[in-house]
């Protein structure tokens, strides 16, 4: 939403949103498209000057005036079936794609070689797992971690908590429902881990640390 394109704003500077799409349609100027947005309404201004809050409601026109673009989350684009006199080839092309976003995709960055597991304590209830590829979504990595334990350590698979931490590379912090013996932790380092469909080995170590770390 570009503030520089605002014009003819009877109720002050801002973005105007109606609850009723028929109200918004009157402002489309023959265009084919309409945004459907979610609004974050904070404190309503006490007057139509909209100076002591972040929005106003105009009952006579049945629309909101929103002060800041940061309060607006576009969720859908509606295209009128009857067509219109104003068409955007760029928007038409974007809507024809299976997926489109202005967000830049994270580039695939190969993770370093696995470090050796140096756990020396007899057991632990928390594990560090890494490194994981940063371009893979957190929910996919969490599912892969849970599948790893379901396959190789089913006794702790139920009830474990997984947190994916992001940085240059991602890693998983796993809170176990029960203590895991050192021998099993070392063994997990030799077993296959399937990450987003690709099989590899991964470092699994005591998250509490060891003197050797």
N, C-alpha and C positions, 0 to 999 in steps of 0.2 A: 504494500500500500504506500503510494508515493504522495507525500503531502504537497509536492509541487504541482500535482494535477487537480487539486481541490478547486472548485469554482461554485459560485452561487449558493453559498452555505448560509441559509437564513438563520439557523440557530447556532452559529459560531463555528470555529474551526474544529474539524474532527472527521471521523468516518461515520457514515450514516447507515444504520441497519434496521430494517423493519422485521417485525415478527410475521407479518402477513406477506407472502411473496407477491401478491397482487399489487401491493404498495411499491415494492422494489421494481416490479416490471415496468411501472410508469416512468422510471428513471433510466431504463436500459437504452433508450434512444434508438430503437430498432435493432439493437444487437441480438446475437443468437444465444448469448451465455449469461449465466448468473451464478455468483458465488453463494454457497451455503456455508456459514461460518459459526464457530462456537466463540462466544464472547466471555471474557473474564471481567466481570463487573465488580469493582471494588466499592468505593464510597460515592454515592450519588450526590452531585452538586445540589445546593439548596436553591439555585436560580438557574435560568436558562443561559446565563453568562458562562456557566460551567467553569468557574474559577476556584471553587473550594472542594472539588472532587475530581473523579476521573471519567464521569459520564453523566448524561441527563437522559430522561425519558420524556418525549414530547407526546402527550396524550392526544392532542388534536390531529397529529399526523401519524401516530402509531409507529414511531421509530425511536431508536436509541441514537445518541450522538456520542461516539467513543473518542476520548482525547488522544490516546497513544496507540500506534500500530501494534505495540507489544501485547496489547490486550486482545488481539484478534488471532484466531486460529482457523484458517481456511480448511474445510474438510471435504467439500464436494464442489464440483462444477456441474451445473445443470445446463443442458443444451435444449433449446426449444425445438420441438419436432416440426413446427410450422416454418422454421427458418426465420431469417431476418435480413434486413438490408445492409447490415454491417457484419462482416465476417473476418476472422483472423486466421490466415493460413498457418501461422506458427502454432496457434493454440489447437487448431484442427489436427495438425500433425502430431502434437504432443498427446492429445486424447486418443489417437489411434494406436499409440504404442502400448504394449502390455504393462510397461512400467516406465515412469518418468519422474525425475527429481532434480532439483537444483543443488542438492547436497552432493558433494564430491565423494566418490567411493574411496574407501581406504585401500591403498595399494597393498598387494601381497608382499609381505616382507618375511623372508626366510628366518626362522628362529635359530639361535645358536645351538651348537651340539649339546646334548644332554650332559649336565654335570653329574658326577657320581653321587650316589646316596651315601651319606656318612653318618646316618643315625646310629648312635651308640647306646641310647637309653633302652631299657628292657621293653618298654611299650610307650604308646602315645595315643592321645584322643583327638589329635589334630594333625592334618597333613598339608604339605605344600606340594603343588603339582605344576610343572612348567617345563619349558615355556610353551605357550599356546599362540596360535596365529592371530594377530590383532584384527585382521580383516573379517574374521568369522564372528557372527552375532553372539552376544552373551548367552541368549537362550539356547542356541545350538550347542555351545560349548558346555553349558550346564547339563544338557541332556546327554552329551557324550561322556561326561565325567560320571554321571549316574549309571549309564550303561556299562562303563568300565567296572564299577564296583559290583553291579548286579552280575556281571560275568565272572569276575575274578575273586570277589570277596563278598558273596551273597549274605554272609552273616551280619554285615554292617550296612548293607544297601538300603535297608528300611530305616528311616529316621535320620539319615545323615543330612547335614546342611551344607550347601555349596554356595560360595561367593566367588564370582569372577572379577578379578581386579585388573584394571586396564593401565597400560603405560605404553612404552615402545613396543613391548610384547605383553601378552596377557598371561595370567596365571590363575590357578584355582586354589582357594583356601577351603579345605574340607573339614568340617567339625563332625567327628564320628559319634555315634550313639553309645559306643562302648570302646574300650581300649583295644588297640591292635598291636600284636606282638612285633618286635623288631624284625624277626625273620620274614614275616609276611610282607612287611613294608619293603624290605630289600627285594623280595621276590617280585613284587608288583613292577619294579623297574625293568624286569626282563619280559614282561607280558605285553601283548599287543594292545595299544590304545587306538581306537578308531575316532579320528577327528574330522568331522564333516565328510564322512565317507571314505577317508583315506587312512590306511593302517600305518602306524608308526610306534615307536617306543617313546616313553616320556619319563622324566625324573619325578619320583615320588619320595618325599623326605619328611622328616619330623618337623612340623611347623613351629614347635617350641625351640628348635635349635639343638645343636650338639657342640661339645667342646671343639670338635674337629672342623666345624663350619667357620 
